[in-house]
Amino acid sequence: MMLERDEIIRLLADEQNQQDLFKKADAVRKQYVGDEVHLRGLIEFSNICRNNCLYCGIRRDNPLLKRYRMSEEELIDTARKASEMGFKTIVMQSGEDMWFTRDRMCRIVEAIKKFDVAITLSVGERSYDDYKAWFDAGADRYLIRIETTDKNLYHHLDPGMTWQNRHECILALKEIGYELGSGIMVGLPQQSIASIADDLLYLKQVGVDMSGIGPFIPHPQTPLKDEAGGTLNLARRTMAVMRLLLPDINIPATTAMESLHPQGRILALQSGANVVMPNVTEGEYRRLYELYPGKICVDDTPLHCKTCIGAKIMSIGRKVGMGYGGHAGRLPHKPK
């Protein structure tokens, strides 16, 4: 749908008529991507990060966080268990932990690809050659959020990083051939509605295949601990407008939304979302990967998480997708 910037700003700001927006986004979702909800098995394999983002609980300078890192064998075994549970996509997410070198990640991707799954990586900013090697090894998708297109805000929130490098990583991933996932955070300090509109137009311009909206939730061990944070409704309105702008992409109902409301993911699925990423990380690691406080399901088992979200999906008349869930039916590619 063609929406001008002024119209996007109006929709984002309109709390009074937001239910109409949610219904419209849900109808567009049904028309373009159907009623299937695609499940992705999420493995959070390291909370070690070289960056120091002001909003993030696993930031480098958080001295109170117990750090962990899965071994190659542990990560591969976790992915194997997830595939045996029926997941057709494995999402591997971590802080920017440089112990996972190009060659090490290639070995991991090659091993997990043998489980007949689509592989999504989310490990931050790396070189073009790293991205290309991992794609050739069998990685299909890559998630890297732009966070915000307000460059001044970006540089304030992400010290030592540059917006331009982030943008160039996104372009490189697209050029290499990944299904590109990106997204933004809403409710950040000093962020305007107009800025969020620009973010959405950026995602459309880049041509993302998947995009997520994360409400900003202040973490008590970060410099932004006393900020107000984002709201579920603003996150939902942003997600709904994104569905109108990019009608056929994959949009996740993010876990952070459920941290703000007990039915957050269901509400998101009724506002344009069509993907859920149940956590298949095991044991203490689930609790220690704390990007924001109040993370849900930290004491659950992977099987319980999958069963629980499956029941919720069916309770609203939707069905759990059984395929790989690529954008526009795209299938996983074979390693070179």
N, C-alpha and C positions, 0 to 999 in steps of 0.2 A: 504494500500500500504506500502511495506517495503522501508523505506528510511533510509540510514545511516546518521550519524551525519554530516559528511562532505558535503553530498548532501543537507541536510536541510540548512546548513550554506550558501551554494552556491545559493540556491533558494531565501533565505531571502535577500541576498545582491544584487541580480541581478535586478537592476532597468530597464535595457535595454529591457529585455524580460519578464517583469512582466505581460503584457497583455496575453501572452501565458499561464502563470501560472494561471491567473484568469479564463481563458476559460477552462483549464483542471479541475480546482476545481469545476467550475460550472457544467461541464459534469459529474464529479464524484457525485456531489450532486444530480443531476437529476437521475442518475443510482441507487443510494442507498436509497434516501429518497423522491424522486419524486418532483413534482412541487408545492405541498401544502406548504404554509407558515403558521406556527402555531402562533396564537396570544395569548399572555399572558397578563392579566390585572394586571398592576403593581401598588401596593399601598405602598407609602412611608409613613409609619405611625409614625415615630419618628426620629428627627434629633439630638437627645441627644446621645452622645457617650462617653464611658469611656476611649477610646484610643486617641492617640495623633499623628497619622500618619502624616508625614511631607508633604504629597501630598494632603491631603483630606480637603475639605472645611468645613466639619462638625466636624473636630478634636476638641478634648476637650478644647484646649487652644485658640480657636478662639473667642475672646470676642465680636466681632461685629455681630455675627450671632444671630438672634432671634430664640430661641428654641421653639419647640412644641412637643407635644405628644398626639396622639389620645387616647381617652378613649376606653375601650372594646366595648362599644355600637357603637361608631363612626366607629371603624374599621370594625366591623361586618356589619354595615349598608352600608358602602362603598363597601364591598365585595358583599353584596346582590344586590346592584345596578349594579355592574359589571356583575354578573351572569345574571341579567335580560337583559343586553345589548348583551348577547350571548357569553361572555367569558367562556370557559370551563376549564381554568386554572387561578387561582389567585396567584400572587406572592406577598408575604408580606415581605417588606424590611425595615430595620431600621439601625441606628447606634447601637452600643452595649449598649442598654438602659436596665439596670438591673431591672427597675421597672416592666418589663415584665418577671415575675417569671415563673418557670416551670408550676405551677398550673394555673396562669393567661393565659398563652399561650395555655394550654390544653383546657381551656374553650372556648377560641376564635376559635381554630382549630375545636373543636367539633361542634360549632355553624355554622361555615362557611361550613363545610363538608356537612351539610344538604341541601346546595344549588346545590348539584350534580356537584361539580367541583373537579378538581385536585388541591391540595394545595402545593405551593412551599414556603419554608421559607428561609429567608436570614437575619439572625440576629447575625452572627458572631460566636465567639468561646464560646461554653458552654460545660457543662459536658456531659459525656456519658449518664448519667441518664436523663438529660434534653432531649437530642436528642431522646432517646428511648421512653420517655413518650410522646413526641410530635408525633412520628411515630405511637405509639399505639393509640393516639387520632385521627389519620387520616391524618397527613401530609404525602405527597407522595414524595416530592423532596426537596432537600436542596442545596442552592448555597453558596459556600464559596471559594473565589479566593485564590489561593496560592500566587498570585502577581508576585513572582519571586522565582526561585530555587537557586539563588546566595545568600547564607546565610549571607555573609557579607553585601551585599546590603540590604537584608531584614531587618537586625538588625539596620542598619543605618536609614532606612526609617520608621521603626515601633518601636520606642523606648519603652522599657518596655514589648515588646512582644518577643516571640521566634518562630523561623521557625519550630522547632521540635514540638511545641504544635500545630501549625497550621496543620502540616502534620498529627499529630495523630488525630486531629479532622476529617480530611478528611478520614482517614482509619476507624475511628469509624462509620461515617455516612454510608460508604460503607458496613461495617459489619452488621449494623442494618437493612439495606435493602432499604434505600432511593435510588431513582434515584439521582445520584451524579452530581452536577454541580460545576465546578471550572473555572479557567481561569487565565489570566495574564494581566499585564499592559506592554505596549511597548513604548519605547521612554523615559524611566526613566534616570535620570542623572547617569552616570557611568555604564550604562547597555550596554553590548556588543551583537553583533549578535550571537556569540557563546553561550552566556548565554540564549538568547531567544530559540535557538535550544535545549538546555538542558531542558528548560521549557516545550517545546512541547513533548519531549521524556518522561518527567515526567508524563504529562497528559495521554499519551498513556499507560505508565506503570501502573498507578493507575487504569486505566479503567474507565474514566469519561463517563457519559451518555450525558452530555451537557457541553459545554465550550465556554466562551466568551473571546474576545480580546478587551481590552480597551486602546485606545491611551492615553498616559499621557498628560493632559492639565493643565498647571500651574495655580493655584488659587492665586489671589492677596493677600489673607489673610492667606497664609501659608509660611513656610520657603523656599519653592522652587519656590516662585513667579517669580524669575528672570531667571529661567532655560528655555531652548529652547522648551521643550515639544516634543511630538511624532508627526509623520506625518500620514496622512490618508493612504498613499501608503504602508508604512511599516506595519501598522496595517492590511491592506488588504492582503499583502503578507503573513504575519504571519497566518492570518485566512485561507487563501487558502492552505498553507502547512498543517495546522491542518486538513483541510478537506481531504487531500490526506492521511495523517497518520491515521485518524479516520473517515473512509468514511461514517459510518451510524449514527453518533451522531447528536444531535441537536446543532446548532450553531446560536446564535443570531446576528442579525445586530444591533449593539449597538447604543444607542442614542448619545453617545459621538462622534461616527463617523459623525453624521449629524451636530454636533456642529463645526466640522472642514470643512464640505462641505455641501452645500444645498441639495445635492442628496446622502449624505453619506450612508444612510441605503439602498437605491436602489443599489448603487455601491457594497455594502457588499452582498446584496442578489444575485448579479451577479458574486460574487467571492467565493461562497461556502456556504453562510448563508441560513438558512431556518426557522428562528424564529424572530419575532418582539414582543417587549413588550411595547405596548402603555400604557401611564400613565393614570390611572383612579383615581389618587389622586385629590381631589377637592380643589378649593379656593386657599388661600394664601399658603397652605402647599406645593403646586407644586413649588413655587418659593423658599421656604425656605430650601428644601432638595437639597442643592447646593453642590454636591461633587466636581464639577469643574465649572468654569465660562462659560457663553454662552450656558447654557442648553436650549434646544429648547422647544417650545410649553408650556411655563410656563403660558401663558395667555389663553390657549385653554380649552375647556370643554372636559371631557372624551369622550363624544359621537363624538365630532369633531375630536379628535385624532384617534379614531377607524375608522371613516368614511374616513379620509384623508389617513391613511396608507393603508386601504383596496383598495382605488382607485389607489394608487401608485403600489401596488402589482399587480393588474390586468393590469396596463398599461405596464408591462414588460412580459405579457403573463403567469403570475403565478396565482394561485388561493388561496383564503383564506381557510385554513383548518377549518373544522367544528367539529372536534373531540377533544379529550384530548391532543393529540400530544405527547404521551409518547415515550421514546426511544424504537425503534423496536416494536411499537404498544402496549407497556405496558399500562395497564389500572390502574386507581386509585384503591387503596386497601380500604377495609372497616375498620373502627375503631375497635379496640379489645373491 
